[in-house]
């Protein structure tokens, strides 16, 4: 029969795959309609430049965001997640090295 | 890459979501919700063909795949709800396999 443990996503499931997770049950939807601040605009500018140079697509950006471990994901702001994903993707592609980012 | 599996499911077809967990074998991007893996449902309609997001997420060439609305009984999925409660989810064809009518009764017995 059904295994109740299936309700809780295993750690190997990506952060976006949270349907049915008890921690989000009946939680109000967070509505943050505020326009991006200076930091968010800079991150988005970086994303646009990398897209123009064909080093990054929004689909890759999304994958990088979902790959952030859940604890980090929920402690980062919206554009901090973008920057974390962009950084990981540029390292993954060999565009920059970790040493260069220190 | 797995075979495209262009079976072309007609509305009303009973299908089973592959009980597959690519997350366990390395980086991937999967749109099929974890809670549906191994579960059976009924195809409602073809939504169209779209570039496979599993490839797009890695900047790879992304052949178009058929996307369906598939209807599931909700109570067996989350062990809650009333008979007749339903879940309607978009699932790509390469995640679906034909399931006989007899498996419909076993919808809640996955895994």
Backbone of each chain as ProteinMPNN parsed JSONL, in Angstrom:
{"seq_chain_A": "XXXXXXXXXXXXXXXXXXXXXXXXXXXXXXXXXXXXXXXXXXXXXXXXXXXXXXXXXXXXXXXXXXXXXXXXXXXXXXXXXXXXXXXXXXXXXXXXXXXXXX", "coords_chain_A": {"N_chain_A": [[0.829, -1.212, 0.0], [0.202, 2.379, 0.044], [2.959, 4.411, 0.899], [3.374, 6.425, 3.578], [5.621, 7.957, 3.915], [6.22, 8.98, 1.539], [5.125, 11.441, 1.312], [6.853, 13.341, 2.235], [9.318, 14.926, 0.487], [12.201, 13.29, -0.727], [15.64, 13.998, 0.144], [16.934, 14.05, -2.245], [15.289, 15.08, -4.112], [14.606, 17.869, -6.199], [14.553, 21.338, -5.145], [12.316, 22.717, -6.088], [10.344, 20.863, -6.3], [7.985, 20.592, -4.495], [5.395, 19.912, -3.999], [2.749, 18.888, -1.914], [4.342, 18.771, 0.317], [4.479, 18.723, 3.807], [5.317, 20.984, 5.268], [4.512, 23.199, 3.885], [1.82, 23.249, 3.898], [-1.278, 24.819, 3.809], [-0.075, 27.244, 4.145], [0.082, 30.757, 3.89], [0.236, 32.466, 0.737], [3.176, 34.083, -0.155], [3.325, 37.361, -1.046], [5.252, 39.363, -2.832], [5.537, 42.147, -4.303], [7.275, 44.112, -4.738], [9.375, 46.293, -6.619], [12.578, 45.397, -8.077], [15.472, 46.118, -6.113], [18.57, 48.017, -5.96], [20.533, 46.009, -5.842], [19.174, 43.761, -6.931], [18.715, 44.702, -9.518], [21.301, 44.85, -10.514], [22.044, 42.172, -10.493], [20.218, 41.192, -12.36], [21.053, 42.605, -14.582], [23.531, 41.429, -14.981], [22.67, 38.857, -15.618], [21.355, 39.398, -18.046], [23.479, 40.295, -19.654], [25.095, 37.997, -19.75], [23.326, 36.314, -21.056], [23.115, 37.582, -23.547], [25.658, 37.108, -24.483], [25.449, 34.493, -24.912], [26.026, 32.703, -22.886], [24.392, 31.823, -20.98], [21.14, 30.596, -20.292], [17.649, 31.208, -19.519], [16.474, 28.872, -18.75], [18.57, 27.334, -17.839], [19.32, 28.96, -15.733], [17.103, 28.666, -14.062], [17.298, 25.939, -13.434], [19.662, 25.969, -11.957], [18.84, 27.461, -9.76], [16.934, 25.799, -8.596], [18.559, 23.802, -7.76], [19.733, 24.614, -5.474], [20.407, 23.757, -2.155], [17.735, 23.007, 0.137], [17.741, 24.336, 2.709], [19.493, 26.499, 2.333], [18.22, 27.67, 0.169], [15.784, 28.685, 1.205], [16.71, 30.615, 2.889], [17.862, 32.535, 1.42], [17.469, 35.587, -0.474], [15.315, 36.517, -3.247], [16.857, 37.527, -5.503], [19.357, 36.897, -4.601], [19.301, 34.157, -4.856], [19.288, 33.951, -7.622], [21.865, 34.956, -8.151], [23.457, 33.094, -6.871], [22.874, 30.859, -8.449], [23.772, 31.727, -10.986], [26.488, 32.015, -10.456], [27.222, 29.353, -9.822], [26.667, 28.135, -12.268], [28.439, 29.407, -14.028], [30.863, 28.519, -13.047], [30.493, 25.782, -13.435], [30.471, 25.71, -16.209], [33.017, 26.428, -16.733], [33.67, 29.039, -17.225], [34.45, 30.858, -15.319], [36.699, 30.434, -12.534], [36.635, 28.964, -9.243], [38.653, 30.062, -7.733], [39.066, 32.532, -8.921], [36.869, 33.905, -8.065], [37.244, 34.436, -5.452]], "CA_chain_A": [[0.0, 0.0, 0.0], [0.919, 3.647, -0.021], [3.929, 4.67, 1.952], [3.196, 7.816, 3.982], [6.872, 8.704, 3.849], [6.323, 9.629, 0.222], [4.646, 12.817, 1.423], [8.029, 14.19, 2.406], [10.261, 14.685, -0.594], [13.519, 12.856, -0.293], [16.605, 15.075, -0.067], [17.441, 14.048, -3.611], [14.342, 15.771, -4.98], [14.973, 19.279, -6.329], [13.832, 22.215, -4.22], [11.041, 23.17, -6.641], [9.378, 19.757, -6.33], [7.551, 20.602, -3.103], [3.969, 19.624, -3.886], [2.381, 17.949, -0.867], [5.246, 18.814, 1.465], [3.676, 19.198, 4.946], [5.722, 22.296, 5.808], [3.885, 24.295, 3.152], [0.378, 23.095, 3.892], [-2.11, 25.92, 4.299], [0.72, 28.453, 4.366], [-0.344, 31.823, 2.974], [1.151, 32.774, -0.357], [3.937, 35.32, 0.057], [3.225, 38.256, -2.204], [6.248, 40.427, -2.799], [5.42, 42.803, -5.608], [8.193, 45.252, -4.757], [10.32, 46.266, -7.74], [13.917, 45.053, -7.612], [16.322, 47.201, -5.634], [19.828, 48.183, -6.708], [21.197, 44.707, -5.939], [18.436, 42.943, -7.879], [18.925, 45.215, -10.875], [22.653, 44.48, -10.951], [22.03, 40.737, -10.787], [19.499, 41.002, -13.609], [21.922, 43.105, -15.66], [24.522, 40.377, -15.197], [21.993, 37.777, -16.332], [21.105, 39.822, -19.43], [24.753, 40.316, -20.376], [25.517, 36.615, -19.988], [22.424, 35.77, -22.081], [23.509, 38.15, -24.84], [26.899, 36.447, -24.897], [25.087, 33.083, -25.065], [26.669, 31.903, -21.847], [23.392, 31.472, -19.964], [19.721, 30.706, -20.66], [16.786, 31.244, -18.334], [16.215, 27.489, -18.332], [19.72, 26.938, -17.014], [19.227, 29.738, -14.492], [16.097, 28.031, -13.22], [17.844, 24.676, -12.923], [20.63, 26.298, -10.919], [18.119, 27.919, -8.562], [16.302, 24.628, -7.977], [19.589, 22.905, -7.226], [20.211, 25.126, -4.187], [19.847, 22.952, -1.071], [16.538, 23.664, 0.677], [18.029, 25.257, 3.818], [20.039, 27.722, 1.74], [17.2, 28.25, -0.708], [14.777, 29.451, 1.936], [17.328, 31.709, 3.649], [18.345, 33.52, 0.457], [16.449, 36.407, -1.125], [15.029, 36.158, -4.639], [17.989, 37.772, -6.404], [20.509, 36.132, -4.089], [19.204, 32.824, -5.482], [19.759, 34.118, -9.003], [23.313, 35.131, -8.18], [24.022, 31.797, -6.512], [22.749, 29.995, -9.621], [24.673, 32.23, -12.028], [27.852, 31.681, -10.045], [27.435, 27.908, -9.964], [26.653, 27.78, -13.692], [29.67, 29.887, -14.674], [31.915, 27.589, -12.624], [30.195, 24.517, -14.12], [30.834, 25.83, -17.627], [34.431, 26.749, -16.855], [33.842, 30.442, -17.62], [35.281, 31.387, -14.235], [37.091, 29.415, -11.566], [36.336, 29.363, -7.869], [39.749, 30.92, -7.248], [38.866, 33.894, -9.431], [35.75, 34.548, -7.373], [37.595, 34.722, -4.054]], "C_chain_A": [[0.856, 1.252, 0.0], [1.837, 3.824, 1.177], [3.832, 6.137, 2.353], [4.479, 8.634, 3.879], [7.029, 9.402, 2.516], [5.862, 11.076, 0.27], [5.836, 13.772, 1.534], [9.016, 13.903, 1.285], [11.604, 14.213, -0.04], [14.504, 13.972, -0.571], [17.097, 15.144, -1.504], [16.499, 14.742, -4.582], [14.692, 17.257, -5.011], [14.038, 20.161, -5.503], [12.467, 22.635, -4.753], [9.951, 22.114, -6.532], [8.768, 19.585, -4.944], [6.066, 20.343, -2.93], [3.7, 18.604, -2.791], [3.289, 17.95, 0.332], [4.505, 19.42, 2.663], [4.046, 20.611, 5.402], [5.044, 23.454, 5.083], [2.36, 24.205, 3.157], [-0.315, 24.304, 4.511], [-1.3, 27.169, 4.622], [0.25, 29.528, 3.394], [0.71, 32.071, 1.908], [1.86, 34.086, -0.06], [3.842, 36.17, -1.198], [4.221, 39.398, -2.029], [6.277, 41.064, -4.179], [6.406, 43.967, -5.729], [9.122, 45.167, -5.965], [11.715, 45.954, -7.223], [14.689, 46.285, -7.152], [17.607, 47.228, -6.441], [20.53, 46.841, -6.892], [20.514, 43.824, -6.986], [18.653, 43.388, -9.32], [20.307, 44.834, -11.402], [22.714, 42.997, -11.307], [21.33, 40.485, -12.121], [20.321, 41.506, -14.791], [22.984, 42.06, -16.01], [23.908, 39.228, -16.004], [21.777, 38.149, -17.806], [22.391, 39.818, -20.261], [25.212, 38.898, -20.714], [24.63, 35.955, -21.049], [22.812, 36.271, -23.46], [24.758, 37.475, -25.379], [26.707, 34.937, -25.028], [25.832, 32.179, -24.092], [25.654, 31.377, -20.837], [21.995, 31.593, -20.56], [18.878, 30.736, -19.39], [16.479, 29.831, -17.834], [17.356, 26.963, -17.463], [19.687, 27.67, -15.668], [18.248, 29.077, -13.523], [16.635, 26.731, -12.613], [18.833, 24.934, -11.785], [19.972, 26.759, -9.624], [17.52, 26.721, -7.827], [17.314, 23.706, -7.327], [20.147, 23.405, -5.891], [19.594, 24.275, -3.077], [18.76, 23.725, -0.31], [16.854, 24.672, 1.784], [18.563, 26.584, 3.296], [18.966, 28.443, 0.936], [16.259, 29.164, 0.074], [15.382, 30.538, 2.826], [17.863, 32.795, 2.715], [17.182, 34.348, -0.082], [16.339, 35.981, -2.592], [16.257, 36.331, -5.534], [19.285, 37.16, -5.891], [20.505, 34.721, -4.669], [19.686, 32.896, -6.932], [21.274, 34.15, -9.038], [24.02, 33.813, -7.832], [23.994, 30.843, -7.712], [23.717, 30.421, -10.718], [26.112, 31.834, -11.713], [28.149, 30.201, -10.27], [27.515, 27.506, -11.436], [27.939, 28.223, -14.395], [30.864, 29.014, -14.282], [31.745, 26.26, -13.364], [30.659, 24.555, -15.569], [32.301, 26.172, -17.823], [34.691, 28.174, -17.31], [34.697, 31.17, -16.573], [35.674, 30.217, -13.332], [36.731, 29.908, -10.167], [37.4, 30.305, -7.337], [39.527, 32.368, -7.685], [37.775, 34.64, -8.673], [36.079, 34.875, -5.922], [38.086, 36.145, -3.907]], "O_chain_A": [[2.085, 1.182, -0.04], [1.521, 3.435, 2.301], [4.17, 7.013, 1.556], [4.432, 9.859, 3.768], [7.857, 10.299, 2.365], [6.172, 11.856, -0.63], [5.814, 14.875, 0.988], [9.495, 12.779, 1.144], [12.068, 14.694, 0.994], [14.247, 14.816, -1.43], [17.617, 16.172, -1.938], [16.853, 14.972, -5.738], [15.033, 17.841, -3.983], [12.903, 19.791, -5.203], [11.551, 22.885, -3.97], [8.767, 22.427, -6.657], [8.991, 18.569, -4.285], [5.528, 20.531, -1.839], [4.355, 17.563, -2.742], [3.047, 17.209, 1.285], [3.958, 20.517, 2.552], [3.185, 21.354, 5.871], [5.001, 24.569, 5.603], [1.687, 24.997, 2.497], [0.034, 24.745, 5.607], [-1.796, 28.064, 5.307], [0.041, 29.252, 2.212], [1.908, 31.91, 2.14], [1.216, 35.088, 0.252], [4.236, 35.74, -2.283], [4.045, 40.278, -1.186], [6.949, 40.587, -5.093], [6.373, 44.716, -6.705], [9.604, 44.085, -6.3], [12.013, 46.215, -6.058], [14.568, 47.361, -7.738], [17.728, 46.559, -7.467], [21.062, 46.559, -7.966], [21.18, 43.215, -7.824], [18.762, 42.563, -10.228], [20.468, 44.533, -12.585], [23.347, 42.608, -12.289], [21.785, 39.667, -12.921], [20.295, 40.914, -15.87], [23.293, 41.838, -17.18], [24.519, 38.699, -16.933], [21.988, 37.329, -18.699], [22.394, 39.396, -21.417], [25.664, 38.632, -21.828], [25.104, 35.144, -21.844], [22.842, 35.508, -24.425], [24.901, 37.291, -26.588], [27.668, 34.194, -25.23], [26.213, 31.055, -24.42], [25.995, 30.593, -19.952], [21.691, 32.567, -21.25], [19.336, 30.337, -18.32], [16.253, 29.622, -16.643], [17.136, 26.246, -16.488], [19.978, 27.097, -14.618], [18.522, 28.946, -12.33], [16.448, 26.465, -11.426], [18.846, 24.219, -10.784], [20.47, 26.49, -8.531], [17.587, 26.633, -6.601], [16.97, 22.919, -6.445], [20.936, 22.713, -5.248], [18.378, 24.088, -3.056], [18.855, 24.94, -0.137], [16.284, 25.763, 1.793], [18.152, 27.654, 3.746], [18.824, 29.663, 1.012], [15.976, 30.284, -0.351], [14.646, 31.302, 3.451], [18.273, 33.86, 3.176], [16.048, 33.873, -0.141], [17.147, 35.204, -3.1], [16.654, 35.403, -6.239], [20.211, 36.929, -6.668], [21.562, 34.153, -4.942], [20.401, 32.012, -7.405], [21.901, 33.465, -9.846], [25.044, 33.469, -8.422], [24.955, 30.116, -7.962], [24.401, 29.586, -11.311], [26.854, 31.381, -12.585], [29.184, 29.838, -10.83], [28.318, 26.653, -11.813], [28.466, 27.51, -15.248], [31.768, 28.795, -15.088], [32.715, 25.682, -13.856], [31.172, 23.567, -16.096], [32.783, 26.204, -18.955], [35.801, 28.497, -17.734], [35.552, 31.99, -16.91], [35.057, 29.153, -13.368], [36.547, 31.104, -9.939], [37.101, 31.233, -6.585], [39.766, 33.304, -6.923], [37.763, 35.871, -8.645], [35.285, 35.517, -5.235], [38.428, 36.569, -2.803]]}, "seq_chain_B": "XXXXXXXXXXXXXXXXXXXXXXXXXXXXXXXXXXXXXXXXXXXXXXXXXXXXXXXXXXXXXXXXXXXXXXXXXXXXXXXXXXXXXXXXXXXXXXXXXXXXXXXXXXXXXXX", "coords_chain_B": {"N_chain_B": [[19.855, 9.538, -23.582], [16.439, 8.778, -23.106], [14.152, 6.815, -25.102], [11.946, 8.583, -27.292], [9.298, 7.714, -27.114], [6.777, 8.051, -28.46], [3.895, 7.388, -28.11], [1.408, 8.469, -28.395], [-1.032, 9.109, -26.709], [-4.48, 8.727, -26.394], [-7.311, 10.755, -25.396], [-8.73, 9.634, -22.346], [-7.177, 7.413, -22.106], [-5.634, 5.07, -19.92], [-2.89, 5.636, -17.967], [0.412, 5.141, -16.615], [2.608, 6.841, -14.475], [6.044, 6.91, -14.895], [8.014, 5.183, -12.544], [10.466, 6.544, -11.755], [13.6, 7.879, -10.788], [15.512, 10.093, -11.54], [16.86, 12.047, -10.157], [18.442, 10.824, -8.324], [20.687, 9.99, -9.551], [22.438, 11.988, -10.3], [23.013, 15.424, -11.486], [20.05, 16.957, -12.657], [17.005, 18.009, -14.291], [13.751, 17.905, -13.559], [10.352, 17.887, -14.336], [8.244, 16.356, -13.597], [6.163, 15.733, -10.939], [7.323, 14.492, -7.779], [5.487, 13.1, -6.245], [3.837, 11.769, -7.937], [5.118, 9.724, -9.164], [5.05, 6.505, -10.362], [2.336, 6.328, -10.124], [-1.039, 5.861, -11.321], [-3.144, 7.311, -13.805], [-5.614, 9.151, -15.738], [-5.548, 10.106, -19.086], [-6.434, 13.317, -20.077], [-6.298, 15.315, -22.111], [-4.336, 16.242, -24.997], [-1.941, 18.729, -24.709], [-0.181, 19.923, -26.359], [2.977, 20.184, -28.126], [6.171, 20.523, -26.79], [9.461, 21.96, -26.344], [11.706, 19.807, -24.681], [11.944, 20.325, -21.305], [13.826, 19.136, -19.686], [16.103, 18.928, -21.171], [16.487, 21.588, -22.003], [17.207, 22.785, -19.62], [19.855, 22.254, -19.368], [20.998, 23.505, -21.432], [21.046, 22.012, -23.738], [20.362, 20.655, -27.067], [16.88, 20.503, -27.567], [14.532, 18.372, -28.242], [11.072, 18.497, -29.226], [8.43, 17.423, -27.125], [5.435, 15.578, -26.478], [2.904, 16.954, -24.422], [0.692, 16.277, -21.802], [-2.511, 16.71, -20.19], [-3.129, 15.066, -17.29], [-5.303, 13.205, -15.299], [-5.652, 12.487, -11.89], [-6.698, 10.475, -9.097], [-7.089, 12.06, -6.047], [-7.104, 11.289, -3.188], [-5.497, 8.842, -2.719], [-2.955, 9.785, -3.201], [-2.058, 11.708, -1.358], [-2.994, 10.681, 0.963], [-5.324, 11.847, 1.945], [-8.362, 13.768, 1.761], [-11.518, 13.543, -0.085], [-13.447, 10.92, -1.638], [-13.566, 11.321, -5.106], [-12.242, 13.709, -5.16], [-9.798, 15.33, -7.105], [-6.703, 15.455, -8.98], [-5.188, 17.441, -11.386], [-2.67, 17.29, -13.629], [0.123, 18.419, -15.52], [1.922, 16.367, -17.627], [4.754, 15.129, -19.267], [4.997, 13.127, -22.256], [7.091, 11.231, -22.338], [7.314, 10.454, -19.772], [5.248, 8.818, -19.303], [3.609, 5.629, -19.341], [1.76, 3.032, -20.953], [-1.071, 1.813, -19.188], [-2.975, -0.887, -18.141], [-6.582, -1.263, -18.012], [-7.152, -2.643, -15.746], [-5.352, -1.782, -13.894], [-6.291, 0.497, -12.927], [-7.828, 0.276, -10.65], [-5.871, -0.132, -8.896], [-4.674, 2.207, -8.384], [-3.88, 3.53, -6.076], [-1.916, 1.954, -5.111], [0.681, 2.205, -5.737], [4.21, 1.755, -5.667]], "CA_chain_B": [[18.461, 9.983, -23.572], [15.494, 7.693, -23.306], [13.412, 6.883, -26.359], [10.867, 9.567, -27.209], [8.068, 7.062, -26.673], [5.646, 8.783, -29.001], [2.777, 6.455, -28.211], [0.217, 9.202, -28.783], [-2.133, 8.682, -25.85], [-5.773, 9.358, -26.674], [-8.063, 11.087, -24.175], [-9.342, 8.463, -21.744], [-6.188, 6.342, -21.901], [-5.097, 4.896, -18.574], [-1.432, 5.661, -18.048], [1.139, 5.119, -15.343], [3.799, 7.683, -14.471], [7.221, 6.074, -14.639], [8.542, 5.255, -11.177], [11.869, 6.777, -12.079], [14.149, 8.913, -9.902], [16.794, 10.546, -12.095], [17.534, 12.905, -9.18], [19.37, 10.038, -7.508], [21.898, 9.612, -10.281], [23.206, 13.124, -10.77], [22.277, 16.656, -11.779], [18.993, 16.836, -13.653], [15.873, 18.908, -14.089], [12.577, 17.077, -13.788], [9.092, 18.59, -14.065], [7.235, 15.404, -13.134], [6.189, 15.79, -9.469], [7.763, 13.245, -7.145], [4.379, 12.369, -5.63], [3.081, 11.026, -8.958], [5.929, 8.649, -9.757], [4.491, 5.182, -10.129], [0.877, 6.387, -9.972], [-1.82, 5.763, -12.55], [-4.173, 8.321, -14.005], [-6.32, 9.119, -17.019], [-5.224, 11.213, -19.985], [-7.577, 14.175, -20.4], [-6.126, 15.844, -23.466], [-2.999, 16.664, -25.419], [-1.816, 20.187, -24.583], [0.7, 20.399, -27.417], [4.333, 19.644, -28.069], [7.046, 21.584, -26.295], [10.85, 21.531, -26.145], [11.845, 19.083, -23.417], [12.623, 21.168, -20.309], [14.945, 18.398, -19.085], [17.265, 19.284, -21.996], [16.668, 23.044, -21.959], [17.832, 23.155, -18.349], [21.299, 22.069, -19.489], [21.43, 24.165, -22.655], [21.222, 21.012, -24.798], [19.26, 20.61, -28.041], [15.708, 20.008, -26.843], [13.43, 17.962, -29.125], [9.735, 18.698, -28.666], [7.752, 16.238, -26.597], [4.009, 15.785, -26.222], [2.551, 17.238, -23.023], [-0.711, 15.923, -21.575], [-3.185, 16.867, -18.912], [-3.462, 13.744, -16.767], [-6.148, 13.326, -14.111], [-5.377, 11.475, -10.862], [-7.492, 10.537, -7.88], [-6.228, 12.68, -5.04], [-6.937, 10.678, -1.85], [-4.37, 7.921, -2.53], [-1.67, 10.456, -3.378], [-1.632, 12.376, -0.114], [-3.697, 10.075, 2.086], [-6.319, 12.765, 2.48], [-9.358, 14.177, 0.781], [-12.709, 12.715, -0.198], [-13.59, 10.274, -2.943], [-13.998, 12.284, -6.121], [-11.231, 14.768, -5.254], [-8.924, 15.001, -8.229], [-5.513, 16.249, -9.288], [-4.951, 17.544, -12.826], [-1.254, 17.643, -13.702], [0.759, 18.356, -16.839], [2.997, 15.376, -17.628], [5.285, 14.858, -20.609], [4.73, 11.76, -22.704], [8.163, 10.269, -22.053], [7.17, 10.007, -18.383], [4.032, 8.002, -19.202], [3.576, 4.331, -19.99], [0.381, 2.531, -20.961], [-1.468, 0.98, -18.056], [-4.245, -1.552, -18.458], [-7.739, -0.818, -17.238], [-7.166, -3.315, -14.432], [-4.484, -1.109, -12.937], [-6.952, 1.692, -12.416], [-8.244, -0.002, -9.281], [-4.673, -0.191, -8.059], [-4.063, 3.531, -8.48], [-3.263, 3.933, -4.814], [-1.025, 0.911, -4.611], [2.015, 2.366, -6.315], [5.41, 1.583, -4.817]], "C_chain_B": [[17.566, 8.784, -23.796], [14.777, 7.878, -24.629], [12.263, 7.861, -26.204], [9.547, 8.96, -26.767], [6.824, 7.775, -27.16], [4.437, 7.881, -29.2], [1.505, 7.165, -28.656], [-0.999, 8.761, -27.991], [-3.406, 9.456, -26.178], [-6.436, 9.737, -25.349], [-8.779, 9.837, -23.654], [-8.377, 7.316, -21.505], [-5.749, 6.299, -20.438], [-3.581, 4.795, -18.698], [-0.83, 5.59, -16.649], [2.366, 6.021, -15.494], [4.995, 6.815, -14.107], [7.734, 6.288, -13.212], [10.06, 5.396, -11.269], [12.365, 7.953, -11.244], [15.508, 9.365, -10.41], [17.567, 11.442, -11.128], [18.619, 12.143, -8.412], [20.653, 9.704, -8.246], [22.591, 10.815, -10.905], [22.351, 14.327, -11.095], [21.244, 16.438, -12.874], [17.944, 17.887, -13.361], [14.629, 18.138, -14.483], [11.327, 17.863, -13.422], [8.012, 17.663, -13.508], [7.267, 15.35, -11.605], [6.539, 14.438, -8.856], [6.587, 12.407, -6.659], [3.537, 11.592, -6.644], [3.852, 9.847, -9.525], [5.337, 7.29, -9.364], [2.973, 5.165, -10.037], [0.175, 6.335, -11.328], [-2.891, 6.833, -12.605], [-4.766, 8.192, -15.398], [-5.958, 10.346, -17.853], [-6.494, 12.0, -20.29], [-7.468, 14.733, -21.812], [-4.665, 16.172, -23.728], [-2.95, 18.189, -25.363], [-0.967, 20.774, -25.705], [2.054, 19.732, -27.29], [5.288, 20.779, -27.733], [8.469, 21.057, -26.159], [11.014, 20.922, -24.744], [12.622, 19.923, -22.387], [13.816, 20.473, -19.65], [16.238, 18.653, -19.854], [17.554, 20.784, -21.934], [17.449, 23.461, -20.717], [19.348, 23.013, -18.392], [21.834, 22.69, -20.771], [21.685, 23.196, -23.803], [20.147, 21.198, -25.859], [18.063, 19.914, -27.397], [14.589, 19.644, -27.809], [12.083, 18.162, -28.436], [9.127, 17.371, -28.236], [6.291, 16.584, -26.334], [3.773, 15.978, -24.725], [1.054, 17.007, -22.848], [-1.213, 16.458, -20.238], [-3.592, 15.465, -18.46], [-4.189, 13.924, -15.436], [-5.877, 12.153, -13.152], [-6.401, 11.605, -9.74], [-6.597, 11.073, -6.77], [-6.051, 11.881, -3.739], [-5.758, 9.711, -1.724], [-3.021, 8.63, -2.566], [-1.172, 11.046, -2.062], [-2.339, 11.824, 1.13], [-4.651, 11.057, 2.755], [-7.29, 13.115, 1.366], [-10.503, 13.19, 0.715], [-12.74, 12.044, -1.561], [-14.146, 11.288, -3.95], [-13.056, 13.478, -6.215], [-10.21, 14.356, -6.303], [-7.733, 15.938, -8.316], [-5.358, 16.256, -10.796], [-3.535, 18.092, -13.013], [-0.757, 17.517, -15.142], [1.942, 17.385, -16.771], [3.445, 15.134, -19.068], [5.174, 13.375, -20.935], [5.836, 10.775, -22.334], [8.181, 9.853, -20.583], [5.976, 9.065, -18.217], [4.213, 6.666, -19.899], [2.138, 3.829, -19.945], [0.115, 1.682, -19.726], [-2.824, 0.377, -18.382], [-5.353, -1.027, -17.569], [-7.729, -1.423, -15.842], [-6.328, -2.573, -13.409], [-5.148, 0.129, -12.353], [-7.366, 1.5, -10.955], [-7.054, 0.032, -8.334], [-3.955, 1.155, -8.026], [-3.322, 3.897, -7.205], [-2.207, 2.98, -4.332], [0.385, 1.037, -5.175], [3.092, 2.278, -5.255], [5.092, 0.905, -3.518]], "O_chain_B": [[17.888, 7.888, -24.576], [14.792, 8.964, -25.207], [11.669, 7.97, -25.131], [8.753, 9.63, -26.106], [5.921, 8.073, -26.378], [4.011, 7.642, -30.329], [0.616, 6.537, -29.232], [-1.896, 8.113, -28.531], [-3.404, 10.686, -26.23], [-6.165, 9.13, -24.312], [-9.361, 9.079, -24.429], [-8.698, 6.362, -20.796], [-5.523, 7.331, -19.806], [-3.061, 3.967, -19.446], [-1.468, 5.927, -15.651], [3.068, 5.972, -16.504], [4.959, 6.073, -13.125], [7.868, 7.419, -12.743], [10.818, 4.494, -10.912], [11.629, 8.913, -11.02], [16.537, 9.066, -9.803], [18.783, 11.586, -11.253], [19.58, 12.732, -7.918], [21.602, 9.195, -7.649], [23.259, 10.681, -11.93], [21.125, 14.277, -10.997], [21.529, 15.81, -13.894], [17.981, 18.564, -12.334], [14.482, 17.758, -15.644], [11.242, 18.436, -12.336], [6.988, 18.126, -13.006], [8.283, 14.964, -11.027], [6.116, 13.388, -9.339], [6.65, 11.177, -6.649], [2.634, 10.846, -6.264], [3.299, 9.053, -10.287], [5.156, 6.988, -8.184], [2.378, 4.098, -9.886], [0.742, 6.722, -12.35], [-3.468, 7.212, -11.586], [-4.465, 7.255, -16.137], [-6.05, 11.48, -17.383], [-7.502, 11.431, -20.709], [-8.404, 14.644, -22.606], [-3.871, 16.353, -22.805], [-3.824, 18.86, -25.912], [-1.025, 21.974, -25.973], [2.256, 18.841, -26.465], [5.219, 21.859, -28.319], [8.679, 19.873, -25.896], [10.517, 21.464, -23.757], [13.807, 20.199, -22.572], [14.71, 21.134, -19.121], [17.328, 18.604, -19.286], [18.707, 21.201, -21.826], [18.258, 24.387, -20.768], [20.052, 23.579, -17.555], [22.976, 22.443, -21.16], [22.438, 23.502, -24.727], [19.125, 21.829, -25.593], [18.209, 18.87, -26.763], [13.78, 20.5, -28.166], [11.968, 18.017, -27.219], [9.29, 16.344, -28.895], [5.953, 17.723, -26.013], [4.344, 15.283, -23.885], [0.247, 17.482, -23.647], [-0.449, 16.633, -19.289], [-4.315, 14.764, -19.168], [-3.758, 14.684, -14.569], [-5.874, 10.99, -13.556], [-6.906, 12.693, -9.465], [-5.48, 10.594, -6.579], [-4.931, 11.806, -3.232], [-5.066, 9.746, -0.707], [-2.044, 8.123, -2.015], [-0.004, 10.895, -1.705], [-2.288, 12.422, 2.205], [-4.768, 11.089, 3.98], [-7.071, 12.802, 0.196], [-10.48, 12.143, 1.361], [-12.139, 12.529, -2.519], [-15.09, 12.019, -3.651], [-13.055, 14.189, -7.22], [-9.809, 13.194, -6.382], [-7.753, 17.055, -7.799], [-5.39, 15.199, -11.427], [-3.237, 19.216, -12.607], [-1.169, 16.622, -15.88], [2.851, 17.559, -15.959], [2.623, 14.957, -19.968], [5.242, 12.506, -20.067], [5.556, 9.611, -22.047], [8.974, 8.997, -20.191], [5.722, 8.57, -17.119], [4.887, 6.579, -20.926], [1.387, 4.152, -19.025], [0.978, 0.926, -19.279], [-3.72, 1.077, -18.853], [-5.107, -0.431, -16.521], [-8.218, -0.825, -14.883], [-6.548, -2.704, -12.205], [-4.641, 0.734, -11.409], [-7.272, 2.416, -10.138], [-7.21, 0.202, -7.125], [-2.776, 1.232, -7.683], [-2.254, 4.507, -7.254], [-1.65, 3.169, -3.25], [1.182, 0.102, -5.102], [2.902, 2.676, -4.106], [5.986, 0.689, -2.699]]}, "name": "protein", "num_of_chains": 2, "seq": "XXXXXXXXXXXXXXXXXXXXXXXXXXXXXXXXXXXXXXXXXXXXXXXXXXXXXXXXXXXXXXXXXXXXXXXXXXXXXXXXXXXXXXXXXXXXXXXXXXXXXXXXXXXXXXXXXXXXXXXXXXXXXXXXXXXXXXXXXXXXXXXXXXXXXXXXXXXXXXXXXXXXXXXXXXXXXXXXXXXXXXXXXXXXXXXXXXXXXXXXXXXXXXXXXXXXX"}
